Amino acid sequence: MIWFAPVAVLGAWGLWRRREEPLAAACLLAFAALLVLYGAARGSANEYGTRYLVPALPLLVGGLGALSGRVVRVAVVLAVAGCVLHAPTLVAPFQRDVVEQQEAGRELKVVYWDLWTTPLITMWPTAVRQVRDARATDPADLVSSVDGAVESGSAGRESFRVVTQWWWLLPAVGVPRWIGALASAAAVLGGALLLRREARHRGDSRGQCAAIGASKPGSLSNTSMRARSSGSSGTSSGST
């Protein structure tokens, strides 16, 4: 999680700062329970990224709401870094890297602690090979050979010959790839615009709440303003 979802770690820090609040404490406890279950599982040493800790991510990123100032910018940088680290799996399944590591005679439990064989590094050239093999493969031939691959037990390797995006296989049904790529880009852009609008709406709402609070007679802001006004009046009277 530190490498693949660093923004969640920052969110955990935000929750810890407000751990006395019931909601923050509940999120931390739920995350701890998931972490215990994940750590207790023996696993097969071929897990990539956050995988089984994905249910814990919403619990942790909720803590980002407690952050402010420059820390928010840090959160944005960490979120982008996490997306970049996950980028190779946009075009290649991590299982290909596992297979290639095994074929090279490496023990999977060891590669994760080796700087040069860790999937953080090796997934990038794996993604390049995946794209190269996919460019040399006709999607129609790939789809037509699925039944035979299932019978021969090589169906898993068939996924190494295609980019792992749904629109890459569209030529198999006579639809150009650019149409699917354009639809995917439009969906991503639409989601980004919705998030931006929601962020602006919340910012405006906070500003309105602050303004309403300051206008109330018993509010802290209004009291401090009156104190400043009385202090300045007293000063001017004393000088007179």
Backbone as JSON, one array per atom type, in Angstrom:
{
  "sequence": "MIWFAPVAVLGAWGLWRRREEPLAAACLLAFAALLVLYGAARGSANEYGTRYLVPALPLLVGGLGALSGRVVRVAVVLAVAGCVLHAPTLVAPFQRDVVEQQEAGRELKVVYWDLWTTPLITMWPTAVRQVRDARATDPADLVSSVDGAVESGSAGRESFRVVTQWWWLLPAVGVPRWIGALASAAAVLGGALLLRREARHRGDSRGQCAAIGASKPGSLSNTSMRARSSGSSGTSSGST",
  "N": [[0.83, -1.2, 0.0], [2.02, 1.18, 0.65], [3.6, 1.7, -1.57], [1.89, 1.44, -3.83], [-0.47, 2.78, -3.24], [0.01, 5.4, -2.02], [-1.38, 7.71, -1.29], [-3.42, 6.81, 0.28], [-2.13, 6.15, 2.62], [-1.48, 8.66, 3.55], [-4.07, 9.53, 4.01], [-4.71, 7.83, 6.13], [-3.13, 8.94, 8.1], [-4.46, 11.37, 8.4], [-6.88, 10.43, 9.46], [-5.93, 9.41, 11.87], [-5.2, 11.71, 13.2], [-7.67, 12.64, 13.92], [-8.7, 10.74, 15.57], [-10.2, 10.63, 17.87], [-12.77, 11.13, 17.21], [-15.82, 9.42, 16.54], [-16.41, 8.4, 13.9], [-13.94, 8.51, 12.52], [-12.42, 6.82, 14.16], [-13.82, 4.43, 13.78], [-13.3, 3.91, 11.07], [-10.53, 3.51, 11.14], [-10.39, 1.23, 12.77], [-11.8, -0.62, 11.21], [-10.11, -0.75, 9.0], [-7.85, -1.83, 10.25], [-8.83, -4.36, 10.9], [-9.2, -5.48, 8.34], [-6.56, -5.45, 7.52], [-5.41, -7.29, 9.26], [-6.71, -9.65, 8.45], [-5.7, -9.81, 5.86], [-2.96, -10.0, 6.33], [-2.88, -12.39, 7.69], [-3.46, -14.27, 5.79], [-1.9, -16.74, 3.9], [-1.15, -16.61, 1.21], [0.15, -16.52, -2.21], [2.35, -15.32, -3.11], [2.2, -13.98, -5.49], [0.77, -11.69, -5.64], [-0.22, -8.51, -6.79], [0.16, -5.03, -6.51], [-2.36, -3.28, -4.61], [-4.52, -5.04, -4.43], [-6.1, -7.3, -2.5], [-6.42, -5.52, -0.49], [-7.92, -3.51, -1.41], [-10.66, -3.01, -0.55], [-10.1, -1.59, 1.75], [-9.18, 0.88, 1.01], [-11.16, 3.01, 0.49], [-11.87, 3.51, 3.15], [-9.6, 4.65, 4.22], [-8.89, 6.86, 2.56], [-10.86, 8.58, 3.17], [-9.95, 10.04, 5.26], [-8.59, 12.12, 4.12], [-10.19, 14.31, 3.97], [-9.83, 15.63, 6.33], [-7.59, 17.06, 6.08], [-5.67, 19.98, 5.24], [-4.47, 23.03, 3.67], [-1.06, 22.99, 2.61], [-0.77, 20.28, 2.71], [-2.82, 19.17, 1.28], [-2.0, 19.54, -1.34], [0.14, 17.81, -1.34], [-1.27, 15.43, -1.12], [-2.51, 15.32, -3.62], [-0.27, 15.0, -5.28], [0.67, 12.51, -4.38], [-1.51, 10.9, -5.09], [-1.41, 11.05, -7.89], [1.09, 9.87, -8.26], [0.55, 7.25, -7.41], [-1.23, 6.45, -9.42], [0.5, 6.49, -11.64], [2.3, 4.45, -10.95], [0.63, 2.27, -11.19], [0.18, 2.23, -13.88], [1.36, 0.37, -15.86], [-0.3, -1.91, -15.71], [-2.49, -1.18, -17.08], [-2.28, -1.95, -19.66], [-1.2, -4.46, -19.65], [-1.57, -7.69, -18.14], [-0.77, -8.45, -14.74], [-0.17, -11.05, -14.32], [1.4, -11.93, -16.39], [3.94, -10.97, -15.85], [4.46, -12.46, -13.57], [4.57, -15.07, -14.63], [6.78, -14.8, -16.36], [8.77, -14.23, -14.5], [8.86, -16.66, -13.12], [9.61, -18.38, -15.2], [12.16, -17.46, -15.58], [13.43, -18.61, -13.51], [13.25, -17.5, -11.0], [12.42, -17.1, -7.57], [9.27, -16.31, -6.36], [8.74, -15.2, -3.86], [11.05, -13.95, -3.29], [11.63, -12.03, -5.22], [10.17, -9.77, -4.67], [11.59, -8.39, -2.81], [13.83, -7.63, -4.01], [15.5, -5.09, -5.61], [15.86, -4.91, -8.4], [14.32, -6.88, -9.52], [11.79, -6.58, -8.6], [8.24, -6.28, -9.08], [7.49, -3.61, -9.32], [9.41, -2.51, -10.94], [9.87, -4.39, -13.03], [7.41, -4.65, -14.3], [7.15, -2.63, -16.15], [8.88, -3.07, -18.52], [7.57, -5.44, -19.13], [5.02, -4.56, -19.84], [5.67, -3.19, -22.18], [6.46, -5.32, -23.85], [4.04, -6.64, -23.95], [2.38, -4.86, -25.41], [3.79, -4.88, -27.82], [3.48, -7.58, -28.65], [0.72, -7.61, -28.87], [0.24, -5.85, -30.96], [1.06, -7.37, -33.07], [-0.86, -9.24, -33.32], [-3.9, -10.42, -34.61], [-7.04, -9.43, -33.62], [-9.4, -10.77, -34.38], [-8.51, -13.34, -35.1], [-7.56, -14.11, -32.64], [-9.87, -14.21, -31.05], [-11.26, -16.23, -32.36], [-9.67, -18.39, -31.78], [-10.03, -19.0, -29.17], [-11.62, -21.1, -28.1], [-10.14, -23.4, -28.79], [-7.83, -22.85, -27.35], [-8.73, -23.01, -24.74], [-9.33, -25.72, -24.54], [-6.8, -26.83, -24.87], [-5.52, -25.88, -22.69], [-4.09, -23.53, -22.72], [-5.23, -21.09, -22.44], [-4.74, -19.01, -20.67], [-2.33, -17.86, -21.53], [-3.15, -16.68, -23.84], [-4.11, -14.23, -23.17], [-1.84, -12.76, -23.04], [-1.4, -11.74, -25.45], [-2.83, -9.54, -26.09], [-3.86, -6.18, -25.61], [-4.92, -5.13, -22.46], [-7.5, -3.78, -22.57], [-10.89, -3.09, -23.16], [-11.63, -1.98, -25.62], [-9.66, -2.7, -27.35], [-10.18, -5.11, -28.57], [-12.23, -4.59, -30.28], [-12.0, -4.52, -33.17], [-12.43, -7.2, -33.79], [-15.13, -7.5, -34.02], [-15.7, -5.86, -36.06], [-15.57, -3.13, -35.45], [-13.91, -0.05, -35.35], [-10.92, 0.59, -33.45], [-10.48, 3.19, -32.55], [-12.92, 4.29, -32.01], [-13.81, 3.01, -29.67], [-11.69, 3.79, -28.0], [-12.08, 6.52, -27.95], [-14.57, 6.63, -26.7], [-13.88, 5.63, -24.15], [-12.08, 7.61, -23.31], [-13.84, 9.77, -23.21], [-15.52, 8.95, -21.13], [-13.73, 8.96, -18.96], [-13.01, 11.66, -18.92], [-15.52, 12.8, -18.43], [-16.02, 11.8, -15.83], [-13.95, 13.09, -14.45], [-14.73, 15.77, -14.72], [-17.12, 15.76, -13.28], [-16.16, 15.21, -10.71], [-14.65, 17.52, -10.33], [-16.63, 19.49, -10.38], [-18.09, 18.75, -8.13], [-16.17, 19.19, -6.16], [-15.86, 21.97, -6.32], [-18.43, 22.73, -5.61], [-18.57, 21.88, -2.95], [-16.58, 23.5, -1.89], [-17.75, 26.04, -2.22], [-19.95, 25.68, -0.56], [-18.74, 25.42, 1.96], [-17.66, 27.97, 2.19], [-19.99, 29.51, 2.32], [-21.1, 28.54, 4.69], [-19.17, 29.39, 6.5], [-19.44, 32.13, 6.22], [-22.06, 32.53, 7.14], [-21.78, 31.65, 9.77], [-20.04, 33.6, 10.74], [-21.65, 35.79, 10.7], [-23.48, 35.46, 12.72], [-24.62, 36.54, 15.95], [-23.48, 35.33, 18.25], [-21.25, 34.07, 17.33], [-17.83, 32.94, 17.02], [-16.17, 34.32, 15.26], [-17.54, 36.71, 14.9], [-17.51, 37.71, 17.47], [-14.76, 38.08, 17.88], [-14.29, 40.04, 16.0], [-15.77, 42.17, 17.04], [-14.37, 42.56, 19.37], [-11.94, 43.43, 18.42], [-12.76, 45.8, 17.28], [-13.68, 47.2, 19.55], [-11.26, 47.4, 20.89], [-9.74, 48.99, 19.2], [-11.28, 51.28, 19.3], [-11.04, 52.0, 21.97], [-8.37, 52.6, 22.07], [-8.15, 54.79, 20.38], [-9.72, 56.58, 21.85], [-8.26, 56.85, 24.17], [-5.97, 58.08, 23.22], [-7.04, 60.47, 22.45]],
  "CA": [[0.0, 0.0, 0.0], [2.91, 2.35, 0.67], [4.09, 1.97, -2.92], [0.86, 1.51, -4.86], [-1.53, 3.7, -2.84], [0.58, 6.27, -0.96], [-2.35, 8.7, -0.83], [-4.2, 6.18, 1.35], [-1.32, 6.25, 3.84], [-1.69, 10.03, 4.02], [-5.42, 9.56, 4.57], [-4.66, 7.18, 7.44], [-2.59, 9.94, 9.03], [-5.54, 12.3, 8.67], [-7.8, 9.78, 10.39], [-5.28, 9.29, 13.18], [-5.27, 13.02, 13.85], [-9.03, 12.85, 14.43], [-9.09, 9.42, 16.06], [-11.15, 10.74, 18.98], [-14.12, 11.18, 16.65], [-16.3, 8.04, 16.33], [-16.31, 7.95, 12.52], [-12.52, 8.27, 12.23], [-12.01, 5.63, 14.9], [-14.43, 3.26, 13.13], [-12.56, 3.67, 9.83], [-9.23, 2.95, 11.5], [-10.58, -0.13, 13.27], [-12.17, -1.47, 10.08], [-8.89, -0.98, 8.23], [-7.0, -2.75, 11.01], [-9.4, -5.7, 10.76], [-8.86, -5.95, 7.0], [-5.12, -5.68, 7.46], [-5.14, -8.53, 9.96], [-7.14, -10.74, 7.58], [-4.78, -9.87, 4.72], [-1.67, -10.48, 6.8], [-3.0, -13.78, 8.14], [-3.53, -15.15, 4.62], [-0.56, -17.18, 3.5], [-0.9, -16.04, -0.11], [0.95, -17.29, -3.16], [3.48, -14.46, -3.46], [2.04, -13.39, -6.82], [-0.16, -10.58, -5.55], [0.35, -7.29, -7.35], [-0.58, -3.85, -6.11], [-3.11, -3.37, -3.35], [-5.36, -6.22, -4.57], [-7.08, -7.63, -1.48], [-6.58, -4.39, 0.42], [-8.74, -2.49, -2.08], [-11.78, -2.56, 0.29], [-9.65, -0.69, 2.82], [-8.8, 2.19, 0.47], [-12.15, 4.06, 0.8], [-11.85, 3.82, 4.58], [-8.44, 5.48, 4.53], [-8.87, 8.13, 1.84], [-11.8, 9.48, 3.81], [-9.2, 10.92, 6.15], [-8.07, 13.28, 3.4], [-11.06, 15.44, 4.24], [-9.38, 16.33, 7.53], [-6.34, 17.75, 5.77], [-5.83, 21.33, 4.68], [-3.22, 23.72, 3.37], [-0.1, 22.37, 1.69], [-0.91, 18.83, 2.76], [-3.73, 18.81, 0.19], [-1.18, 19.43, -2.55], [0.89, 16.56, -1.19], [-2.22, 14.36, -1.42], [-2.67, 15.27, -5.08], [0.97, 14.43, -5.83], [0.7, 11.09, -4.05], [-2.53, 10.24, -5.89], [-0.87, 10.93, -9.24], [2.17, 8.88, -8.2], [-0.07, 5.93, -7.36], [-1.75, 6.15, -10.77], [1.64, 6.2, -12.51], [2.82, 3.13, -10.59], [-0.32, 1.27, -11.68], [0.01, 2.4, -15.32], [1.63, -0.8, -16.7], [-1.4, -2.87, -15.73], [-3.53, -0.71, -18.0], [-2.09, -2.61, -20.96], [-0.7, -5.82, -19.47], [-1.94, -8.32, -16.87], [0.4, -8.7, -13.9], [0.15, -12.48, -14.37], [2.48, -12.15, -17.35], [5.2, -10.75, -15.14], [4.64, -13.61, -12.68], [5.0, -16.2, -15.46], [8.14, -14.55, -16.84], [9.67, -14.38, -13.36], [9.01, -18.09, -12.86], [10.38, -18.97, -16.29], [13.55, -17.06, -15.4], [13.96, -19.36, -12.38], [13.27, -16.69, -9.78], [11.41, -17.43, -6.56], [8.4, -15.15, -6.26], [8.84, -14.58, -2.53], [12.31, -13.24, -3.21], [11.71, -10.91, -6.17], [9.54, -8.57, -4.11], [12.56, -7.7, -1.95], [14.99, -7.34, -4.83], [15.22, -3.84, -6.3], [15.88, -5.04, -9.86], [13.33, -7.85, -9.99], [10.47, -6.28, -8.06], [7.27, -5.91, -10.11], [7.47, -2.16, -9.51], [10.33, -2.23, -12.03], [9.76, -5.32, -14.15], [6.13, -4.53, -15.01], [7.27, -1.66, -17.25], [9.25, -3.78, -19.76], [6.52, -6.42, -19.43], [3.96, -3.84, -20.56], [6.17, -2.92, -23.54], [6.36, -6.58, -24.6], [2.61, -6.93, -24.16], [1.92, -4.03, -26.52], [4.45, -5.37, -29.03], [2.81, -8.81, -29.06], [-0.66, -7.31, -29.24], [0.25, -5.22, -32.28], [1.3, -8.41, -34.07], [-1.95, -10.21, -33.22], [-5.2, -10.02, -35.15], [-8.07, -9.74, -32.62], [-10.35, -11.76, -34.9], [-7.88, -14.66, -34.96], [-7.46, -14.41, -31.22], [-11.2, -14.61, -30.57], [-11.63, -17.52, -32.96], [-8.83, -19.46, -31.24], [-10.26, -19.12, -27.72], [-12.11, -22.44, -27.76], [-9.02, -24.34, -28.85], [-6.9, -22.54, -26.27], [-9.32, -23.54, -23.51], [-9.19, -27.18, -24.56], [-5.39, -27.19, -24.73], [-5.02, -25.37, -21.43], [-3.22, -22.36, -22.92], [-6.07, -19.89, -22.51], [-4.13, -17.94, -19.9], [-1.32, -17.19, -22.34], [-3.79, -15.9, -24.9], [-4.26, -12.86, -22.67], [-0.57, -12.07, -23.2], [-1.32, -11.27, -26.85], [-3.82, -8.49, -26.3], [-3.85, -5.09, -24.64], [-6.03, -5.39, -21.55], [-8.55, -2.76, -22.64], [-12.0, -3.68, -23.92], [-11.75, -1.46, -26.98], [-8.62, -3.27, -28.21], [-10.75, -6.25, -29.28], [-13.36, -4.18, -31.12], [-11.88, -4.95, -34.58], [-12.93, -8.57, -33.96], [-16.54, -7.41, -34.39], [-15.82, -4.89, -37.13], [-15.64, -1.76, -34.95], [-12.56, 0.5, -35.22], [-10.46, 0.8, -32.08], [-10.5, 4.59, -32.15], [-14.25, 4.59, -31.46], [-13.79, 2.59, -28.28], [-10.75, 4.62, -27.25], [-12.73, 7.81, -27.76], [-15.61, 6.45, -25.67], [-13.21, 5.52, -22.86], [-11.56, 8.94, -22.95], [-14.98, 10.61, -22.85], [-15.97, 8.52, -19.81], [-12.75, 9.44, -17.98], [-13.15, 13.12, -18.85], [-16.78, 13.1, -17.76], [-15.84, 11.56, -14.4], [-13.1, 14.15, -13.9], [-15.52, 17.0, -14.64], [-18.06, 15.6, -12.17], [-15.4, 15.38, -9.47], [-14.28, 18.93, -10.21], [-17.83, 20.24, -10.02], [-18.41, 18.44, -6.74], [-15.19, 19.87, -5.31], [-16.21, 23.4, -6.3], [-19.68, 22.88, -4.87], [-18.25, 21.77, -1.52], [-15.85, 24.71, -1.51], [-18.72, 27.13, -2.09], [-20.78, 25.42, 0.62], [-17.96, 25.75, 3.15], [-17.56, 29.42, 2.27], [-21.27, 30.03, 2.77], [-21.24, 28.2, 6.12], [-18.29, 30.27, 7.26], [-20.02, 33.48, 6.21], [-23.23, 32.52, 8.01], [-21.3, 31.56, 11.13], [-19.44, 34.87, 11.14], [-22.7, 36.81, 10.83], [-24.29, 35.22, 13.91], [-24.16, 37.36, 17.08], [-22.67, 34.6, 19.22], [-20.18, 33.33, 16.68], [-16.47, 33.29, 17.44], [-15.63, 35.32, 14.35], [-18.19, 37.98, 15.15], [-17.04, 38.18, 18.76], [-13.4, 38.59, 17.74], [-14.35, 41.29, 15.25], [-16.23, 43.22, 17.95], [-13.3, 42.83, 20.32], [-10.96, 44.26, 17.73], [-13.35, 47.12, 17.09], [-13.65, 47.89, 20.84], [-9.89, 47.71, 21.23], [-9.28, 50.13, 18.39], [-11.99, 52.48, 19.77], [-10.46, 52.39, 23.23], [-7.06, 53.2, 21.79], [-8.33, 56.13, 19.83], [-10.24, 57.44, 22.91], [-7.17, 57.16, 25.09], [-5.07, 59.06, 22.6], [-7.7, 61.77, 22.45]],
  "C": [[0.87, 1.26, 0.0], [3.35, 2.72, -0.73], [2.97, 2.23, -3.91], [-0.28, 2.45, -4.51], [-1.03, 4.62, -1.73], [-0.4, 7.31, -0.45], [-3.22, 8.13, 0.28], [-3.45, 6.24, 2.67], [-1.46, 7.66, 4.43], [-3.08, 10.19, 4.62], [-5.49, 8.91, 5.94], [-4.11, 8.14, 8.5], [-3.65, 10.97, 9.39], [-6.57, 11.72, 9.63], [-7.22, 9.69, 11.8], [-5.32, 10.61, 13.94], [-6.64, 13.27, 14.46], [-9.59, 11.55, 15.02], [-10.07, 9.48, 17.22], [-12.59, 10.83, 18.49], [-14.57, 9.75, 16.3], [-16.12, 7.55, 14.89], [-14.86, 7.64, 12.14], [-12.03, 7.01, 12.93], [-12.57, 4.36, 14.26], [-13.69, 2.91, 11.84], [-11.21, 3.03, 10.12], [-9.36, 1.51, 11.98], [-10.95, -1.08, 12.13], [-10.95, -1.77, 9.2], [-7.97, -1.97, 8.94], [-7.5, -4.18, 10.89], [-9.07, -6.29, 9.39], [-7.38, -6.27, 6.87], [-4.74, -6.98, 8.15], [-5.53, -9.73, 9.1], [-6.17, -10.92, 6.41], [-3.44, -10.45, 5.16], [-1.71, -11.93, 7.24], [-3.05, -14.76, 6.97], [-2.12, -15.5, 4.16], [-0.18, -16.64, 2.13], [-0.03, -16.94, -0.96], [2.11, -16.49, -3.7], [3.38, -13.9, -4.88], [0.99, -12.29, -6.82], [0.54, -9.32, -6.06], [-0.5, -6.11, -6.9], [-1.31, -4.05, -4.79], [-4.02, -4.59, -3.31], [-6.37, -6.39, -3.45], [-7.24, -6.55, -0.42], [-7.42, -3.28, -0.21], [-9.94, -2.08, -1.23], [-11.38, -1.59, 1.39], [-9.37, 0.72, 2.31], [-9.85, 3.27, 0.74], [-12.16, 4.46, 2.27], [-10.73, 4.8, 4.91], [-8.49, 6.84, 3.84], [-9.91, 9.09, 2.4], [-11.11, 10.45, 4.76], [-8.61, 12.13, 5.46], [-8.92, 14.52, 3.63], [-10.65, 16.23, 5.47], [-8.12, 17.14, 7.3], [-6.62, 19.11, 5.16], [-4.46, 21.91, 4.37], [-2.35, 22.98, 2.38], [-0.23, 20.85, 1.66], [-1.86, 18.35, 1.65], [-2.97, 18.65, -1.11], [-0.34, 18.15, -2.52], [-0.01, 15.36, -1.54], [-2.41, 14.21, -2.92], [-1.45, 14.62, -5.74], [1.03, 12.93, -5.58], [-0.34, 10.3, -4.86], [-2.05, 10.03, -7.32], [0.24, 9.88, -9.29], [1.62, 7.46, -8.16], [-0.62, 5.51, -8.71], [-0.62, 5.78, -11.72], [2.19, 4.81, -12.22], [1.92, 2.0, -11.08], [-0.44, 1.28, -13.21], [0.3, 1.15, -16.15], [0.48, -1.79, -16.79], [-2.58, -2.38, -16.55], [-3.45, -1.43, -19.34], [-1.66, -4.06, -20.82], [-1.17, -6.4, -18.15], [-0.69, -8.62, -16.04], [0.79, -10.18, -13.92], [1.27, -12.77, -15.37], [3.84, -11.96, -16.68], [5.5, -11.92, -14.21], [5.18, -14.81, -13.47], [6.45, -16.01, -15.92], [9.16, -14.65, -15.71], [9.92, -15.86, -13.07], [9.84, -18.77, -13.95], [11.86, -18.6, -16.21], [14.19, -17.75, -14.2], [14.01, -18.58, -11.09], [12.14, -17.13, -8.84], [10.59, -16.18, -6.27], [8.52, -14.45, -4.91], [10.11, -13.77, -2.37], [12.3, -11.98, -4.06], [11.12, -9.63, -5.59], [10.5, -7.77, -3.23], [13.85, -7.39, -2.7], [14.67, -6.11, -5.68], [15.07, -4.02, -7.8], [14.87, -6.05, -10.39], [11.94, -7.61, -9.42], [9.51, -5.89, -9.18], [7.13, -4.41, -10.33], [8.34, -1.74, -10.68], [10.04, -3.09, -13.25], [8.44, -5.22, -14.91], [6.23, -3.56, -16.18], [7.75, -2.33, -18.54], [8.24, -4.86, -20.13], [5.4, -5.77, -20.22], [4.39, -3.53, -22.0], [6.08, -4.18, -24.39], [4.91, -6.95, -24.89], [2.07, -6.14, -25.35], [2.52, -4.51, -27.84], [3.77, -6.64, -29.54], [1.39, -8.55, -29.51], [-0.74, -6.68, -30.62], [0.44, -6.25, -33.38], [0.19, -9.46, -34.09], [-3.23, -9.64, -33.78], [-6.28, -10.39, -34.13], [-9.07, -10.79, -33.09], [-9.79, -13.18, -34.78], [-7.8, -15.07, -33.51], [-8.79, -14.89, -30.67], [-11.58, -15.98, -31.1], [-10.83, -18.69, -32.39], [-9.07, -19.69, -29.76], [-10.69, -20.52, -27.34], [-10.98, -23.46, -27.77], [-8.03, -24.11, -27.73], [-7.41, -23.07, -24.94], [-9.13, -25.04, -23.43], [-7.74, -27.6, -24.34], [-4.77, -26.69, -23.43], [-4.11, -24.17, -21.55], [-4.01, -21.06, -22.97], [-5.46, -18.72, -21.76], [-3.11, -17.17, -20.72], [-1.92, -16.38, -23.48], [-3.97, -14.45, -24.47], [-2.97, -12.07, -22.77], [-0.41, -11.5, -24.61], [-2.31, -10.16, -27.14], [-3.63, -7.42, -25.23], [-5.1, -5.23, -23.77], [-6.98, -4.19, -21.43], [-9.65, -3.28, -23.56], [-12.03, -3.22, -25.36], [-10.68, -2.03, -27.91], [-9.16, -4.42, -29.06], [-11.9, -5.87, -30.21], [-13.21, -4.55, -32.59], [-12.37, -6.36, -34.83], [-14.39, -8.58, -34.35], [-16.77, -6.3, -35.42], [-15.92, -3.44, -36.7], [-14.22, -1.22, -34.79], [-12.19, 0.76, -33.76], [-10.64, 2.25, -31.64], [-11.86, 4.98, -31.58], [-14.31, 4.2, -29.99], [-12.86, 3.43, -27.42], [-11.35, 5.98, -26.97], [-13.82, 7.72, -26.7], [-15.0, 6.35, -24.28], [-12.69, 6.86, -22.39], [-12.69, 9.86, -22.52], [-15.5, 10.25, -21.46], [-15.03, 9.04, -18.71], [-12.88, 10.95, -17.8], [-14.44, 13.52, -18.14], [-16.69, 12.88, -16.26], [-15.0, 12.65, -13.74], [-13.87, 15.45, -13.75], [-16.53, 16.93, -13.5], [-17.35, 15.79, -10.83], [-15.02, 16.84, -9.25], [-15.48, 19.77, -9.79], [-18.22, 20.0, -8.57], [-17.46, 19.15, -5.79], [-15.5, 21.35, -5.2], [-17.47, 23.64, -5.48], [-19.42, 22.8, -3.37], [-17.48, 22.98, -1.03], [-16.77, 25.89, -1.32], [-19.57, 26.95, -0.84], [-20.04, 25.77, 1.9], [-17.83, 27.27, 3.31], [-18.85, 30.04, 2.77], [-21.49, 29.75, 4.25], [-20.37, 29.11, 6.98], [-18.85, 31.68, 7.34], [-21.23, 33.56, 7.13], [-22.81, 32.49, 9.47], [-20.73, 32.88, 11.62], [-20.49, 35.94, 11.37], [-23.56, 36.62, 12.07], [-23.74, 36.0, 15.1], [-23.23, 36.62, 18.02], [-21.5, 33.87, 18.62], [-18.82, 33.83, 17.12], [-15.9, 34.39, 16.56], [-16.21, 36.69, 14.64], [-17.71, 38.58, 16.47], [-15.64, 38.78, 18.65], [-13.39, 39.9, 16.98], [-14.79, 42.44, 16.16], [-15.14, 43.58, 18.96], [-12.24, 43.72, 19.69], [-11.47, 45.68, 17.57], [-13.32, 47.9, 18.4], [-12.24, 48.29, 21.21], [-9.39, 48.92, 20.47], [-9.98, 51.4, 18.86], [-11.41, 52.98, 21.07], [-9.12, 53.07, 23.03], [-7.19, 54.62, 21.3], [-8.85, 57.09, 20.91], [-9.14, 57.83, 23.87], [-6.23, 58.17, 24.51], [-5.68, 60.43, 22.57], [-7.6, 62.4, 23.82]]
}
